[in-house]
Amino acid sequence: MSDHIRNTGPMLASPRCDAKTRTSGTCRSPAVHGKKRCRMHGDAPGSGAPRANQNARKHGQFTRNAIAERRQIQTLLGEARRLLEEMK
């Protein structure tokens, strides 16, 4: 052991992340400066990619138009299945 005195007071006094863990507890990591969450739980308001992030549009699978088109296809398939069941 060394005789060095550790200054851990500011670290222990810093605000903590308010994210819930898988075991229903709270995260014990310190929050990022000016945010409510730690660096691992960055889903706090104001974090994450910008709204028109061009880097996230590599294949277009999760654009609003693609999601809406998939929902329309799902409803059309559901109606077709119900029609086939009625015909039996």
Secondary structure in CASP SS format (residue, H / E / C, confidence):
PFRMAT SS
TARGET T0000
AUTHOR 0000-0000-0000
METHOD secondary structure of the structure
MODEL  1
M C 1.00
S C 1.00
D C 1.00
H C 1.00
I C 1.00
R C 1.00
N C 1.00
T C 1.00
G H 1.00
P H 1.00
M H 1.00
L H 1.00
A H 1.00
S C 1.00
P C 1.00
R E 1.00
C C 1.00
D C 1.00
A C 1.00
K E 1.00
T C 1.00
R C 1.00
T C 1.00
S C 1.00
G C 1.00
T E 1.00
C C 1.00
R C 1.00
S C 1.00
P E 1.00
A C 1.00
V C 1.00
H C 1.00
G C 1.00
K C 1.00
K C 1.00
R C 1.00
C C 1.00
R C 1.00
M C 1.00
H C 1.00
G C 1.00
D C 1.00
A C 1.00
P C 1.00
G C 1.00
S C 1.00
G C 1.00
A C 1.00
P C 1.00
R C 1.00
A C 1.00
N C 1.00
Q H 1.00
N H 1.00
A H 1.00
R C 1.00
K C 1.00
H C 1.00
G C 1.00
Q C 1.00
F C 1.00
T C 1.00
R H 1.00
N H 1.00
A H 1.00
I H 1.00
A H 1.00
E H 1.00
R H 1.00
R H 1.00
Q H 1.00
I H 1.00
Q H 1.00
T H 1.00
L H 1.00
L H 1.00
G H 1.00
E H 1.00
A H 1.00
R H 1.00
R H 1.00
L H 1.00
L H 1.00
E H 1.00
E H 1.00
M H 1.00
K C 1.00
END
